[in-house]
Amino acid sequence: MRIGIIGLGRMGANIAHRLLKAGHECVVMNRSPEPVEAAVAQGASGARDLDDMISQLGSPRAIWVMLPAGGPTEDTIAALADRLSADDTIIDGGNTFYRDDIRRAKALTSKGLHYVDVGTSGGIWGLERGYCLMIGGEKAVVDRLNPIFKTLAPGAGDIPRTQRQDGADPRAEQGYIHAGPAGAGHYVKMVHNGIEYGLMQAYAEGFDILMSKNAEALPAEDRFDLNLADVAEVWRRGSVVSSWLLDLTAEALAKDGKLSQFAGDVADSGEGRWTVQAALEQATPAYVLSAALFARFRSRQAHSFADKLLSAMRFGFGGHVEPPQ
């Protein structure tokens, strides 16, 4: 398929590269020229501006917007809406608030345009591992774009198959789903990120407890000087708490057991807040996810080893750097 991609940041560039490697045609655009030049070297076509991109895409067009949520995405979608033709599709693959998706889809439908929201998980490793995709939008449009989603998804891999009911959507085993109408994809991704906060906080607190077992406040006979890198490594091997986050933890601790490159000032992307907000609106208890979000707020006031581990994990899976001190 031929698709336009706007935004060649950490994930957008890799999305374009993965599609190009599979034989899709990509027309790419970015605020700075260097990522466009890199993508062109991989086989993409560069676009100077929106009008140039649209002119290079055949009808019906599909344009993937991979920009920061909020103003940049909102402005770009509005500009596209004024230029595209009936039956064209705008795809938002960023971390947009799901109610913005619902609003946009309604506005674009009135112009004869389609809107698809794609919650995209995979971070900086997506080029190699593929992206877990949670998709919202009209069924016919999502089906039409299936070759794109299938290429970006990781595929079944070597994960043992789950015994699923007859008639279950086979796409889930391939690493992508059509979650429902516009907004459903980003809603599922929002909760996914809320859960991510909780999992990361559990690891961070656990390793903090292990490290503090050697604290001077404890009686000498009650202290253990534990090798945290070894603990993380052994837990990866057959433990019930093994996960990709633990893999990243083990890698970070193997490089530096004290995580001295991290200050422990842990940012939040906004989706953790939205998840807790949804829990409040729906009267759904969310003790762990709420506490994990509040722990990030607290990390910006006083730092612990747990905060450093959270920073290390965020850097590991997404290349996220700490805010300037």
C-alpha positions as CSV (number, residue, x, y, z in Angstrom):
1,M,0.0,0.0,0.0
2,R,0.9,3.7,-0.4
3,I,0.7,5.8,2.8
4,G,1.7,9.2,4.0
5,I,3.5,9.5,7.3
6,I,3.8,12.9,9.1
7,G,6.3,13.0,12.0
8,L,9.5,11.0,11.9
9,G,10.4,11.0,15.6
10,R,11.5,8.0,17.6
11,M,8.6,5.9,16.6
12,G,7.4,7.6,13.3
13,A,10.8,7.0,11.6
14,N,10.8,3.3,12.6
15,I,7.2,2.9,11.5
16,A,8.1,4.2,8.1
17,H,11.2,2.0,8.0
18,R,9.3,-1.2,8.9
19,L,6.7,-0.5,6.2
20,L,9.3,0.2,3.6
21,K,11.2,-3.0,4.4
22,A,7.9,-4.9,3.7
23,G,7.5,-3.3,0.3
24,H,4.9,-0.6,1.2
25,E,5.3,2.9,-0.4
26,C,5.7,5.7,2.1
27,V,5.5,9.5,1.5
28,V,7.1,11.1,4.5
29,M,7.2,14.6,6.0
30,N,8.8,16.1,9.1
31,R,9.5,19.5,10.5
32,S,13.3,19.1,10.3
33,P,14.8,17.7,7.0
34,E,17.3,15.2,8.4
35,P,14.8,12.4,9.2
36,V,13.1,12.9,5.8
37,E,16.5,12.5,4.1
38,A,17.2,9.3,6.1
39,A,13.8,7.9,5.2
40,V,14.3,8.7,1.5
41,A,17.6,6.9,1.7
42,Q,15.6,3.8,2.8
43,G,13.3,4.1,-0.2
44,A,10.6,6.6,0.9
45,S,9.4,9.7,-1.0
46,G,9.9,13.0,0.7
47,A,7.2,15.7,0.9
48,R,7.9,19.4,1.3
49,D,4.5,20.2,2.8
50,L,1.0,18.8,3.2
51,D,0.0,19.7,-0.4
52,D,3.0,18.0,-1.8
53,M,2.3,14.9,0.3
54,I,-1.4,14.8,-0.8
55,S,-0.4,15.2,-4.5
56,Q,1.9,12.1,-4.2
57,L,-0.8,9.8,-2.7
58,G,-3.4,8.1,-4.8
59,S,-7.1,8.1,-3.9
60,P,-8.4,7.0,-1.5
61,R,-5.5,8.4,0.5
62,A,-4.3,7.3,4.0
63,I,-2.1,9.6,6.1
64,W,-0.6,8.5,9.4
65,V,0.0,11.4,11.8
66,M,2.7,10.5,14.4
67,L,3.1,13.7,16.4
68,P,2.9,14.7,20.1
69,A,-0.6,14.7,21.4
70,G,-2.3,18.0,21.7
71,G,-1.6,21.1,19.6
72,P,0.8,19.6,17.0
73,T,-1.6,16.7,16.2
74,E,-4.7,18.8,16.4
75,D,-3.3,21.5,14.1
76,T,-2.1,18.9,11.5
77,I,-5.4,17.1,11.4
78,A,-7.3,20.3,11.0
79,A,-5.0,21.3,8.1
80,L,-5.4,17.9,6.5
81,A,-9.2,18.1,6.8
82,D,-9.2,21.2,4.7
83,R,-7.2,19.6,1.9
84,L,-8.2,16.0,1.6
85,S,-11.0,14.5,-0.5
86,A,-14.0,12.4,0.3
87,D,-13.1,8.8,1.4
88,D,-9.6,9.8,2.4
89,T,-8.5,8.6,5.9
90,I,-6.5,10.3,8.7
91,I,-4.8,8.0,11.1
92,D,-3.6,9.2,14.5
93,G,-1.0,6.9,16.0
94,G,0.1,9.1,18.9
95,N,-1.1,9.1,22.5
96,T,-4.2,11.2,22.0
97,F,-7.0,11.4,24.6
98,Y,-9.8,9.2,23.3
99,R,-12.5,11.8,23.6
100,D,-10.6,14.0,21.2
101,D,-10.8,11.0,18.7
102,I,-14.6,10.9,19.1
103,R,-14.8,14.6,18.5
104,R,-12.5,14.5,15.5
105,A,-14.2,11.5,13.9
106,K,-17.6,13.3,14.1
107,A,-16.2,16.4,12.5
108,L,-14.4,14.6,9.7
109,T,-17.4,12.4,8.9
110,S,-19.3,15.5,8.1
111,K,-16.7,16.2,5.4
112,G,-16.8,12.7,4.0
113,L,-13.5,11.8,5.6
114,H,-12.6,8.8,7.7
115,Y,-10.7,8.8,11.0
116,V,-8.8,6.0,12.6
117,D,-7.1,6.1,16.0
118,V,-4.2,3.7,16.6
119,G,-2.9,3.1,20.1
120,T,0.7,2.1,19.3
121,S,2.9,0.3,21.8
122,G,6.5,-0.8,21.1
123,G,8.6,2.2,21.8
124,I,12.0,2.5,20.2
125,W,12.1,-1.3,19.7
126,G,9.2,-1.4,17.3
127,L,11.3,-1.6,14.1
128,E,12.8,-4.9,15.3
129,R,10.0,-6.4,17.4
130,G,6.9,-4.9,15.8
131,Y,4.2,-2.7,17.3
132,C,1.2,-3.8,19.4
133,L,-1.7,-1.9,17.8
134,M,-5.1,-1.1,19.3
135,I,-7.3,0.4,16.6
136,G,-10.5,2.4,16.6
137,G,-12.6,3.4,13.6
138,E,-15.1,2.2,11.0
139,K,-14.8,-1.5,10.3
140,A,-14.6,-1.1,6.5
141,V,-11.9,1.5,6.8
142,V,-9.8,-0.5,9.3
143,D,-10.2,-3.6,7.0
144,R,-9.0,-1.6,4.0
145,L,-5.9,-0.6,6.0
146,N,-5.2,-4.1,7.2
147,P,-2.1,-4.6,5.1
148,I,-0.5,-1.6,6.9
149,F,-1.5,-2.8,10.4
150,K,-0.5,-6.4,9.7
151,T,3.0,-5.3,8.6
152,L,3.5,-3.1,11.7
153,A,2.3,-5.7,14.1
154,P,4.8,-8.2,15.6
155,G,3.0,-11.4,14.4
156,A,2.4,-14.5,16.4
157,G,6.1,-15.1,17.0
158,D,7.1,-18.0,19.3
159,I,4.6,-17.1,22.1
160,P,2.6,-20.2,23.0
161,R,-0.9,-20.0,21.6
162,T,-3.9,-19.3,23.9
163,Q,-6.8,-21.7,23.6
164,R,-9.4,-19.2,22.3
165,Q,-13.0,-19.7,21.4
166,D,-14.0,-20.5,17.8
167,G,-14.6,-17.4,15.8
168,A,-12.2,-15.3,17.8
169,D,-10.6,-12.5,15.8
170,P,-7.3,-13.9,14.6
171,R,-5.7,-10.5,14.5
172,A,-5.2,-10.4,18.3
173,E,-2.7,-13.3,18.0
174,Q,-0.8,-11.3,15.4
175,G,-0.5,-8.3,17.8
176,Y,-3.2,-6.0,16.7
177,I,-7.0,-5.6,17.2
178,H,-9.9,-3.5,16.0
179,A,-11.1,-2.4,19.4
180,G,-14.2,-0.6,18.3
181,P,-15.4,2.7,16.9
182,A,-13.3,5.9,16.9
183,G,-11.7,6.5,20.3
184,A,-11.7,2.8,21.3
185,G,-8.2,2.2,20.2
186,H,-6.7,5.1,22.2
187,Y,-9.0,4.2,25.2
188,V,-7.5,0.7,25.3
189,K,-4.0,2.1,24.9
190,M,-4.7,4.6,27.7
191,V,-5.5,1.8,30.1
192,H,-2.5,-0.2,28.8
193,N,-0.3,2.7,29.9
194,G,-2.0,3.0,33.2
195,I,-1.2,-0.7,33.8
196,E,2.3,0.0,32.7
197,Y,2.7,2.6,35.4
198,G,1.5,0.0,38.0
199,L,3.9,-2.8,36.8
200,M,6.8,-0.4,36.7
201,Q,6.1,0.9,40.2
202,A,5.9,-2.7,41.6
203,Y,9.3,-3.6,40.2
204,A,10.8,-0.3,41.3
205,E,9.5,-0.6,44.9
206,G,10.6,-4.3,45.1
207,F,14.1,-3.6,44.1
208,D,14.2,-0.6,46.4
209,I,13.3,-3.0,49.3
210,L,16.1,-5.3,48.2
211,M,18.7,-2.6,48.1
212,S,17.7,-1.1,51.4
213,K,18.3,-4.4,53.2
214,N,21.9,-3.2,53.5
215,A,20.9,0.1,55.2
216,E,23.0,1.2,58.1
217,A,19.9,1.7,60.2
218,L,19.5,-2.1,60.3
219,P,21.4,-4.3,62.8
220,A,24.6,-5.6,61.2
221,E,23.5,-9.2,61.5
222,D,20.3,-8.4,59.7
223,R,21.9,-6.8,56.6
224,F,22.2,-8.4,53.2
225,D,24.4,-6.8,50.5
226,L,22.4,-8.2,47.5
227,N,23.5,-8.2,43.9
228,L,20.5,-6.6,42.3
229,A,21.7,-7.3,38.8
230,D,21.9,-11.0,39.6
231,V,18.4,-10.9,41.2
232,A,16.9,-9.3,38.1
233,E,18.7,-11.8,35.9
234,V,17.5,-14.9,37.8
235,W,13.9,-13.6,38.0
236,R,14.0,-13.4,34.2
237,R,14.6,-17.2,34.1
238,G,11.3,-19.0,34.7
239,S,10.0,-16.7,37.4
240,V,6.3,-15.8,37.5
241,V,7.2,-12.1,37.5
242,S,9.3,-12.3,34.3
243,S,8.4,-9.7,31.6
244,W,10.0,-7.4,29.1
245,L,10.1,-4.7,31.7
246,L,12.1,-7.0,33.9
247,D,14.4,-7.7,30.9
248,L,15.0,-3.9,30.7
249,T,15.6,-3.7,34.4
250,A,18.2,-6.5,34.3
251,E,20.0,-4.8,31.4
252,A,20.1,-1.4,33.2
253,L,21.4,-3.0,36.5
254,A,24.0,-5.0,34.6
255,K,25.4,-1.8,33.2
256,D,25.4,0.1,36.6
257,G,24.0,-1.4,39.8
258,K,23.6,2.0,41.3
259,L,21.9,3.5,38.2
260,S,24.0,6.6,38.7
261,Q,23.2,8.1,35.3
262,F,19.6,8.5,36.5
263,A,18.4,11.2,38.9
264,G,15.0,9.5,39.5
265,D,12.9,12.5,38.3
266,V,10.1,10.5,36.7
267,A,7.8,12.1,34.1
268,D,4.3,11.0,33.2
269,S,3.0,11.0,29.7
270,G,-0.6,12.0,30.6
271,E,-2.2,8.6,29.9
272,G,-1.7,7.5,33.5
273,R,-3.7,10.6,34.6
274,W,-6.4,9.9,32.0
275,T,-6.7,6.3,33.2
276,V,-7.2,7.3,36.8
277,Q,-9.7,10.0,35.5
278,A,-11.6,7.3,33.7
279,A,-11.6,5.1,36.8
280,L,-13.2,8.0,38.8
281,E,-15.8,8.7,36.1
282,Q,-16.8,5.0,35.9
283,A,-16.6,4.4,39.7
284,T,-14.0,1.6,39.1
285,P,-11.5,1.1,41.9
286,A,-7.9,1.5,40.7
287,Y,-5.7,1.5,43.8
288,V,-2.4,0.4,42.2
289,L,-2.7,2.6,39.1
290,S,-3.6,5.7,41.2
291,A,-0.7,5.1,43.6
292,A,1.7,4.6,40.8
293,L,0.7,7.9,39.2
294,F,1.1,9.7,42.5
295,A,4.5,8.1,43.1
296,R,5.7,9.8,39.9
297,F,4.5,13.1,41.2
298,R,6.4,12.5,44.4
299,S,9.5,11.5,42.5
300,R,9.9,15.1,41.4
301,Q,10.3,16.3,45.0
302,A,12.5,13.6,46.6
303,H,14.3,10.8,44.7
304,S,14.8,7.2,45.8
305,F,16.4,4.2,44.1
306,A,12.9,3.2,43.0
307,D,12.7,6.4,41.0
308,K,16.0,5.7,39.3
309,L,14.8,2.3,38.3
310,L,11.6,3.7,36.9
311,S,13.7,6.2,34.8
312,A,15.9,3.3,33.7
313,M,12.9,1.3,32.5
314,R,11.4,4.2,30.7
315,F,14.7,4.9,28.9
316,G,15.0,1.2,28.1
317,F,11.7,0.7,26.3
318,G,11.0,4.2,24.9
319,G,14.3,6.1,24.9
320,H,12.7,8.6,27.3
321,V,15.2,10.9,28.9
322,E,14.7,12.7,32.3
323,P,13.7,16.3,32.3
324,P,16.6,18.8,32.7
325,Q,17.4,19.4,36.3
